[in-house]
């Protein structure tokens, strides 16, 4: 009912309000049950090791005292340096973040079997090394901070754009990641990247209700009703970005992404977006943390700032990239740029390929609709 009161005045009453209410209640209840089950599983998987090594010790008081939140404390514990960075993040997301192996694989852009093997090997490594799950302090806590930030970031991403299922967004996951980020910012107030990540999540979370239409369909950024963006979250995000910048030094990857999100947040209409600045920020991000996904996002910005032909050249250079072979957003972006260039038949094929690659039902329907539109444009032309 609260969701309806928030959304219906702006989006209108859906055709089947009863079904809408039931679906929304079901999704939120599912997220709540899932979180409770995840917490139980955390203790089952982590608690066994602790009990074997230190009978009678209760983790909760120490975690609460050190971190103020048991989940955040457990994430720090699980991000043990004996594991390679990718392994500790994958294991933590699976055991503590509650994400499935498929969802984690999407975040890493690797095949599902690779992630499954990574998690199994990580568990084996911890067992063979007789690792005690203790709350890290001092330099050891700082050393684990980057992994903890990435765990929180990937949890938020899965909530912001769900890998599979009927829902395009999963607000409960975003809320949980935001909660952890805010607590972490209080614990380590002098770490710029913590504030950068919080800023990024706050600004992206401000758009969640506008990203979904009355029937749950996706609404793309340039088509969103910006009056529905949450002004409070935007202000919180901009304040967190300002804190990150005020701490001095060059901006890190999360702060740079937050600065990009801030460009969208400050634009009252899509036409007012400062795309050249976004391109410059992506240039800096690509130098600091190069990845195919960042290059793809940069290509989108270049296409908006300097024309679709310029963006398409960059996207075409990414087509041979192995890690993007099954990444549905590569053909989706390519289809959008081709469509803007009037190459409707090629765009249709790209949208159809993108639809075949995504496992999210809502996103697949969106891509299929865009493919159909391209087909109609070709016939009309």
C-alpha positions as CSV (number, residue, x, y, z in Angstrom):
1,X,0.0,0.0,0.0
2,X,2.8,2.4,0.8
3,X,4.4,1.7,-2.6
4,X,1.1,2.3,-4.3
5,X,0.6,5.6,-2.5
6,X,4.1,6.6,-3.6
7,X,3.9,5.6,-7.2
8,X,0.3,5.7,-8.4
9,X,-0.2,9.5,-8.0
10,X,2.6,10.0,-10.6
11,X,2.3,6.9,-12.8
12,X,-1.5,6.3,-12.6
13,X,-3.5,3.4,-11.3
14,X,-2.5,0.2,-13.1
15,X,-5.1,-1.8,-15.1
16,X,-5.2,-4.4,-12.4
17,X,-4.5,-2.7,-9.1
18,X,-5.2,-5.8,-7.0
19,X,-2.7,-7.8,-9.0
20,X,-0.2,-5.0,-8.7
21,X,-0.6,-4.9,-5.0
22,X,-0.3,-8.6,-4.6
23,X,2.8,-8.8,-6.9
24,X,4.5,-5.9,-5.0
25,X,3.7,-7.5,-1.6
26,X,5.0,-10.9,-2.8
27,X,8.3,-9.4,-4.1
28,X,9.0,-7.5,-0.9
29,X,8.1,-10.5,1.3
30,X,10.3,-12.7,-0.8
31,X,13.2,-10.3,-0.3
32,X,12.6,-10.2,3.5
33,X,12.4,-14.0,3.8
34,X,15.5,-14.3,1.6
35,X,17.4,-11.9,3.9
36,X,16.5,-13.9,7.0
37,X,17.5,-17.2,5.3
38,X,20.8,-15.6,4.3
39,X,21.5,-14.6,7.8
40,X,20.8,-18.1,9.0
41,X,23.1,-19.5,6.3
42,X,25.9,-17.0,7.3
43,X,25.9,-18.5,10.8
44,X,25.8,-22.1,9.5
45,X,28.7,-21.6,7.2
46,X,30.9,-19.3,9.2
47,X,29.8,-20.4,12.7
48,X,30.9,-24.0,12.3
49,X,34.6,-22.9,11.8
50,X,34.4,-20.5,14.8
51,X,32.8,-23.2,17.1
52,X,35.4,-25.7,16.2
53,X,38.3,-23.4,17.1
54,X,36.8,-21.4,19.9
55,X,34.0,-23.2,21.7
56,X,31.7,-21.1,23.7
57,X,32.7,-17.7,22.0
58,X,29.8,-15.6,21.0
59,X,30.5,-13.5,17.9
60,X,27.7,-11.0,18.3
61,X,29.0,-8.8,21.1
62,X,32.4,-8.3,19.4
63,X,30.9,-7.6,16.0
64,X,28.3,-5.2,17.4
65,X,31.0,-3.3,19.4
66,X,33.4,-3.0,16.5
67,X,31.1,-2.5,13.6
68,X,27.6,-1.7,14.9
69,X,26.2,-4.2,12.4
70,X,26.6,-8.0,12.4
71,X,26.4,-8.4,8.6
72,X,29.1,-5.7,7.9
73,X,31.3,-7.3,10.5
74,X,30.9,-10.8,9.0
75,X,31.7,-9.4,5.5
76,X,35.0,-8.0,6.9
77,X,35.7,-11.4,8.5
78,X,35.0,-13.3,5.3
79,X,37.2,-11.1,3.1
80,X,40.3,-12.8,4.4
81,X,43.6,-11.9,2.6
82,X,44.6,-15.6,2.4
83,X,42.2,-15.7,-0.6
84,X,42.8,-14.0,-3.9
85,X,40.7,-10.8,-4.3
86,X,38.2,-12.3,-6.8
87,X,37.8,-15.4,-4.7
88,X,37.1,-13.7,-1.4
89,X,34.6,-11.4,-3.1
90,X,32.8,-14.3,-4.8
91,X,32.7,-16.3,-1.6
92,X,31.4,-13.4,0.5
93,X,28.7,-12.5,-2.1
94,X,27.5,-16.1,-2.1
95,X,27.6,-16.8,1.7
96,X,26.8,-13.4,3.1
97,X,25.4,-11.3,0.3
98,X,22.8,-13.9,-0.6
99,X,23.5,-13.7,-4.3
100,X,23.2,-16.7,-6.5
101,X,26.2,-18.1,-8.4
102,X,24.6,-16.8,-11.7
103,X,24.2,-13.3,-10.3
104,X,27.8,-13.3,-9.1
105,X,29.0,-14.5,-12.5
106,X,27.2,-11.6,-14.2
107,X,29.0,-9.1,-12.0
108,X,32.4,-10.6,-12.9
109,X,31.5,-11.2,-16.6
110,X,32.7,-14.8,-16.3
111,X,31.0,-18.2,-16.9
112,X,28.9,-19.6,-14.1
113,X,31.0,-22.7,-13.7
114,X,34.1,-20.6,-13.2
115,X,32.4,-18.8,-10.3
116,X,31.2,-22.0,-8.8
117,X,34.8,-23.5,-8.9
118,X,36.1,-20.2,-7.5
119,X,33.8,-20.5,-4.5
120,X,34.6,-24.1,-3.9
121,X,38.3,-23.5,-4.0
122,X,38.0,-20.5,-1.7
123,X,36.2,-22.6,0.9
124,X,38.8,-25.3,0.6
125,X,41.6,-22.8,1.0
126,X,40.1,-21.4,4.2
127,X,39.6,-24.9,5.6
128,X,43.1,-26.1,4.7
129,X,44.7,-23.0,6.1
130,X,42.8,-23.4,9.4
131,X,41.7,-19.8,9.2
132,X,40.0,-18.3,12.3
133,X,37.2,-15.9,11.5
134,X,38.2,-13.0,13.6
135,X,37.3,-9.3,13.4
136,X,40.2,-7.5,11.7
137,X,41.6,-4.3,13.2
138,X,44.1,-1.7,12.2
139,X,46.1,-2.3,9.0
140,X,44.4,-5.6,8.4
141,X,41.0,-4.0,8.3
142,X,42.3,-1.3,5.9
143,X,43.7,-4.1,3.7
144,X,40.2,-5.7,3.5
145,X,38.4,-2.5,2.8
146,X,38.6,-2.6,-1.0
147,X,37.1,-6.1,-1.1
148,X,34.3,-5.1,1.3
149,X,33.5,-2.1,-0.9
150,X,33.3,-4.3,-4.0
151,X,31.0,-6.7,-2.2
152,X,28.6,-3.9,-1.3
153,X,28.8,-2.4,-4.8
154,X,27.9,-5.7,-6.4
155,X,25.0,-6.3,-4.1
156,X,23.7,-2.9,-5.0
157,X,24.2,-3.5,-8.7
158,X,22.1,-6.7,-8.6
159,X,19.3,-4.7,-6.9
160,X,19.6,-1.9,-9.5
161,X,19.5,-4.2,-12.5
162,X,18.4,-7.7,-11.7
163,X,20.2,-10.5,-13.5
164,X,17.1,-12.7,-14.0
165,X,13.5,-13.1,-12.9
166,X,10.4,-11.1,-13.4
167,X,11.6,-7.8,-11.7
168,X,13.9,-5.4,-13.4
169,X,14.9,-3.9,-10.0
170,X,15.1,-5.3,-6.5
171,X,14.9,-2.4,-4.2
172,X,15.5,-4.5,-1.0
173,X,19.0,-5.3,-2.2
174,X,19.7,-1.7,-2.9
175,X,18.4,-0.7,0.5
176,X,20.6,-3.3,2.2
177,X,23.7,-2.2,0.3
178,X,23.0,1.5,1.1
179,X,22.6,0.6,4.8
180,X,25.9,-1.1,4.9
181,X,27.6,1.7,3.0
182,X,26.3,4.4,5.3
183,X,27.4,2.4,8.4
184,X,30.9,1.9,6.8
185,X,31.1,5.7,6.1
186,X,30.6,6.3,9.8
187,X,33.3,3.8,10.7
188,X,36.0,5.0,8.3
189,X,35.1,8.7,7.8
190,X,38.5,9.6,6.3
191,X,38.4,7.1,3.4
192,X,37.3,8.9,0.2
193,X,36.3,5.8,-1.7
194,X,33.8,4.8,1.0
195,X,32.0,8.2,0.6
196,X,32.4,7.8,-3.2
197,X,30.6,4.5,-3.1
198,X,27.9,5.8,-0.8
199,X,27.4,8.8,-3.2
200,X,27.1,6.5,-6.2
201,X,24.5,4.3,-4.5
202,X,22.5,7.2,-3.1
203,X,22.2,8.9,-6.5
204,X,21.4,5.7,-8.4
205,X,18.8,4.7,-5.7
206,X,17.1,8.1,-6.2
207,X,16.0,6.9,-9.6
208,X,14.7,3.5,-8.7
209,X,11.0,4.3,-8.7
210,X,11.3,6.2,-12.0
211,X,13.1,3.2,-13.6
212,X,9.9,1.1,-13.5
213,X,6.6,1.9,-15.2
214,X,3.1,1.2,-13.9
215,X,3.1,-2.4,-15.0
216,X,6.7,-3.1,-13.9
217,X,8.2,-2.4,-17.3
218,X,11.7,-0.9,-17.5
219,X,12.0,2.9,-18.2
220,X,15.4,3.9,-19.6
221,X,17.3,6.9,-18.2
222,X,16.5,9.4,-20.9
223,X,12.8,8.5,-20.8
224,X,12.4,8.8,-17.1
225,X,10.1,11.4,-15.4
226,X,12.8,13.3,-13.4
227,X,10.1,14.7,-11.1
228,X,9.9,11.2,-9.7
229,X,13.5,11.1,-8.7
230,X,14.0,11.2,-4.9
231,X,15.4,14.7,-4.1
232,X,16.5,13.7,-0.6
233,X,18.6,10.8,-1.9
234,X,20.1,13.1,-4.5
235,X,21.1,15.6,-1.9
236,X,22.6,12.9,0.3
237,X,24.6,11.6,-2.7
238,X,25.9,15.0,-3.7
239,X,26.9,15.6,-0.1
240,X,28.7,12.3,0.1
241,X,30.5,13.1,-3.2
242,X,31.5,16.5,-1.7
243,X,33.0,14.7,1.3
244,X,35.0,12.4,-0.9
245,X,36.4,15.3,-2.8
246,X,37.1,17.3,0.3
247,X,39.4,14.6,1.7
248,X,41.9,15.4,-1.0
249,X,43.9,13.4,-3.6
250,X,42.7,12.1,-6.9
251,X,39.2,10.6,-7.1
252,X,39.0,6.8,-7.0
253,X,36.8,4.6,-9.2
254,X,33.7,4.8,-7.0
255,X,34.0,8.6,-6.6
256,X,34.4,9.0,-10.4
257,X,31.3,6.9,-11.0
258,X,29.5,9.0,-8.5
259,X,30.6,12.2,-10.3
260,X,29.1,10.7,-13.5
261,X,25.9,10.0,-11.7
262,X,25.9,13.5,-10.3
263,X,26.0,14.9,-13.9
264,X,22.7,13.2,-14.5
265,X,21.2,14.2,-11.1
266,X,22.0,17.9,-11.7
267,X,20.3,18.0,-15.1
268,X,16.6,18.9,-14.8
269,X,16.0,17.4,-18.3
270,X,17.8,14.8,-20.3
271,X,18.7,17.5,-22.9
272,X,20.6,19.4,-20.2
273,X,23.0,16.6,-19.4
274,X,26.6,17.6,-19.6
275,X,27.8,14.7,-21.9
276,X,31.2,16.1,-22.6
277,X,32.0,16.2,-18.9
278,X,30.7,12.6,-18.6
279,X,33.1,11.6,-21.4
280,X,36.0,13.2,-19.6
281,X,35.1,11.4,-16.3
282,X,34.9,8.1,-18.2
283,X,38.3,8.8,-19.7
284,X,39.7,9.3,-16.2
285,X,37.9,6.2,-15.0
286,X,39.2,4.1,-17.9
287,X,42.7,5.0,-17.1
288,X,42.3,4.3,-13.4
289,X,40.3,1.1,-13.5
290,X,40.2,-0.1,-17.2
291,X,37.6,-2.7,-18.0
292,X,35.5,-3.6,-21.1
293,X,32.3,-2.5,-19.3
294,X,33.7,0.9,-18.6
295,X,34.7,1.2,-22.2
296,X,31.2,0.3,-23.3
297,X,29.7,2.9,-21.0
298,X,32.3,5.4,-22.3
299,X,31.2,4.6,-25.8
300,X,27.6,5.5,-24.9
301,X,28.7,8.8,-23.5
302,X,30.8,9.5,-26.6
303,X,27.8,8.7,-28.8
304,X,25.6,11.2,-26.8
305,X,28.3,13.9,-26.8
306,X,29.8,13.6,-30.3
307,X,27.2,11.6,-32.3
308,X,26.3,8.0,-32.8
309,X,28.9,7.3,-35.4
310,X,31.7,8.2,-32.9
311,X,30.1,5.9,-30.3
312,X,29.6,3.1,-32.8
313,X,33.3,3.1,-33.7
314,X,34.2,2.5,-30.0
315,X,31.5,-0.2,-29.6
316,X,32.7,-2.0,-32.7
317,X,36.2,-2.2,-31.3
318,X,34.7,-4.1,-28.3
319,X,32.9,-6.8,-30.3
320,X,35.9,-9.2,-30.3
321,X,36.3,-8.8,-26.5
322,X,35.9,-12.4,-25.0
323,X,34.4,-11.2,-21.7
324,X,31.6,-9.4,-23.5
325,X,30.7,-12.3,-25.8
326,X,27.6,-13.1,-23.7
327,X,27.0,-9.6,-22.3
328,X,23.6,-8.5,-23.5
329,X,24.3,-4.8,-23.1
330,X,27.0,-4.9,-25.9
331,X,24.5,-5.7,-28.7
332,X,21.9,-3.5,-26.9
333,X,24.1,-0.5,-27.1
334,X,25.2,-1.3,-30.6
335,X,21.5,-1.6,-31.7
336,X,20.7,1.8,-30.2
337,X,23.5,3.5,-32.0
338,X,22.7,1.8,-35.3
339,X,19.1,2.8,-34.9
340,X,20.1,6.4,-34.5
341,X,22.1,6.2,-37.7
342,X,19.1,5.0,-39.6
343,X,20.4,1.4,-40.0
344,X,17.2,-0.2,-38.7
345,X,17.7,-3.7,-40.0
346,X,21.1,-4.0,-38.4
347,X,19.7,-2.5,-35.2
348,X,16.8,-5.0,-35.2
349,X,19.3,-7.9,-35.4
350,X,21.3,-6.5,-32.5
351,X,18.3,-6.0,-30.3
352,X,17.2,-9.5,-31.0
353,X,20.6,-10.8,-30.0
354,X,20.6,-8.8,-26.8
355,X,17.1,-10.2,-26.0
356,X,18.4,-13.7,-26.4
357,X,21.3,-13.1,-24.0
358,X,19.4,-11.6,-21.0
359,X,17.7,-13.8,-18.4
360,X,15.6,-10.9,-17.1
361,X,12.1,-11.2,-18.3
362,X,11.3,-7.5,-18.2
363,X,14.5,-6.5,-20.0
364,X,13.9,-9.2,-22.6
365,X,10.5,-7.8,-23.4
366,X,11.9,-4.3,-23.7
367,X,14.6,-5.4,-26.1
368,X,12.1,-7.4,-28.2
369,X,9.9,-4.4,-28.4
370,X,12.8,-2.3,-29.6
371,X,13.6,-4.9,-32.2
372,X,10.0,-4.8,-33.4
373,X,10.1,-1.0,-33.6
374,X,13.2,-1.3,-35.8
375,X,11.4,-3.8,-38.0
376,X,8.5,-1.4,-38.4
377,X,10.8,1.5,-39.2
378,X,12.5,-0.5,-41.9
379,X,9.1,-1.4,-43.6
380,X,7.9,2.2,-43.3
381,X,11.2,3.5,-44.8
